[in-house]
Structure formats: structure tokens, C-alpha cells
Amino acid sequence: MKTCNNLYPRIYQLENLHNAYLKARLGKRERTEVLRFERDLEGNLIRLQERLIDETYTTGQYRKFYVHEPKHRLVAALPFRDRVTQHALISVIEPIWEKRFIHHSYACRPGRGMHKGNTQAQQWLREVQRQHGTAYCLKADVSKYFSSINQRVLASILSRKIACEPTLNLCKNIMSSWPDGLPIGNLTSQLWANVYLHELDAMVKHKLRIHRYIRYMDDFVIIHHDKNYLKAVLNTITEFLNDVLKLRLNNKTQIFPVSRNNGRALDFLGYRTRPTHKRIRKDSVKRMNKKMKKMARLYSAGDIDHDYIKRRIVSWIGHAQYAHSYRIRNKILGSVTFKREG
């Protein structure tokens, strides 16, 4: 198995650190910590470089907060210096895995994403129904995925490809800065979460030789015409996850037929999908309704401007337009009026 060595000098190279700084500040230039870092940009980058070279760098303290959309979860944010470090690390190690990831892994990867993953799933539903009459879906996701990732198992997976000891030590330094699993919010967490479940992808594709398999982070779907086959596959996957990756599937894991019109749809990657059409999930519609009313209140009080409203509406329309949503879009967008007080 080919491993990669001599990666560490590329990480702490000043040009790489500067590029990492540019990525880390993207969309955040007005934040106080970014402005503070920029006041002595060269000095801060050189000091970071020195800490990396002599291997005295340690990950800083997390700022923890909760987000409530699309669901309640704990998010952790590191100081800006540490985000620069993670961008510098990722720029060097991500290509090692990117060329090894399976084609139908869609999360946090260039040229992929939720829409493309859902479109592929719908194409496979059409194929199976056309060829066999009925399409069954095995739909599953890992219970409490990020907090369940075993750091020792992850370090072992990384070491199979990275032979550069200082680079591995930096990875372990970042890992061990969080007590269990990986924190939602770290740039490294996104890559490592994909690396971790690439082990499942490889088993499904190379051992089970399953063609119609899609994964988006810890959510995955297998589409097949034989329900009993999918039951056997589920048993194999469950055993692999438990024994090898120390993970558990949540209790919403199901095998079910997808109908053309009435009955069950595949609820996956933001849409309720059938072979013939797709609709936006009801919780997405509810969230946008609440968001529109909240924005109307904030705009009326002068707390937000047109640009803020436009960005959020355009983002939601970009998601909704790939579904049969013309009427619901008109209903939501026409439900409030944006007027200033007085």
C-alpha cells in the first residue's frame, strides 16, 4: 500500500500558510479576530510557522454554541489561528484521499453536493422500476456520528496513507483537542468524517460489489429490486460498522418500496423523491416560513437590509427549484411584506 511521506514541510511553508489564511478569512473579513490577526499578518504567520516547525503547536480553546437548524446540535469554533492551521493541513492531505473516494460520495467534495446526490438516487429509482417493476431502498444513517468516531481507529486509518510522522502528530494534536469523536465545526472534521466512512464505501463497493449505493456524510442509501437481498446487506453493513468502525446505525434505518405516486417516497438529501418527481421536505417549508416572518420583523425594525434578505431567499430558491415547488415557492415568498416602521 502506497504511503505519503515528507508532507510536513509543505504544510508549514509560508506560501501555504498565507493561502490558508486567505481561505480561513473568506466571508469573515469584518470579524474582530480576523482584523486582529491581519494587523500583524506577517508576524502571526511566521510565529505559526515557527510553532509548526519545532512541533510546539497546540490547538487552542474551543468556543461552543448550539444551532437549532436543521436540528439542535453543538458546534465548536476554534480561534482564527487554528482555523488557518487546519486549512494549511487540509490543503496538503485532502488530495491523498480525494482521488481514492468513491464517485458516489457526495458530502464536502468539489463538484458533488446534495442536489447531485439526490438526482443520482432518483435516476437509479427510475432504472430499477423500469427494469424490475419495484424499487426498494435501504436508507440508513449512523447514530450520533461525529461524537461516535473512534479517534484511535481514525488515527490508524490515517496512518495507512500518511507515513510522515510530524503530519500524523499534527492530526492527533487536533483530534485530541476534543474529548470524544470529532467536533462539528472543524474543517478537519469534514474531511476525516469522510475518510472514516470511506472504509464502509470500500467494503460496500469492493466486497459486496453493490452498484447503486450513495453516501452523503453519515447518511446512505442502497437501491435494489430485491428486499431480501437488502436485508442481508443490512446485516453485513451493521456488523462491519459495529466491529470495525465502532459505530451504530440509528433506529430510523429502514428497507421500503418507493412508489411512483401514492405511498412511500425516498426522503433523502432535502427532498421527498419518487421516480417521477420530487418535492421539498415539509420541515424545509416550515423553516422558510418562520425565517420569512422573522426577516420581516427584523427589516421593519431596521436590523437587516435588502441584501441580507435577498441572500437568504436566493439560497432557498436555489434548493427549492430542483423540486416540484412552483406553488409553494409563490405561497411562501408572497406570505410577508417587507416594510420599514414609520
Secondary structure, DSSP 8 states (H G I E B T S, - for coil): ---B-S-HHHHH-HHHHHHHHHHHHTT-TTSHHHHHHHHTHHHHHHHHHHHHHTT-------EEEEE-SSS-EEEEE--HHHHHHHHHHHHHHHHHHHTTS-TTB-TT-TT--HHHHHHHHHHHHHHHHHHHS-EEEEEEEBTTHHHH--HHHHHHHHHTTB--HHHHHHHHHHHHTSSSS--TT-HHHHHHHHHHHHHHHHIIIIIS--SSEEEETTEEEEEES-HHHHHHHHHHHHHHIIIII---B-TT-EEEEE-SSSS--EEETTEEE-SS-EEE-HHHHHHHHHHHHHHHHHHHTTSS-HHHHHHHHHHHHHHHTTSS-HHHHHHHHTS-------
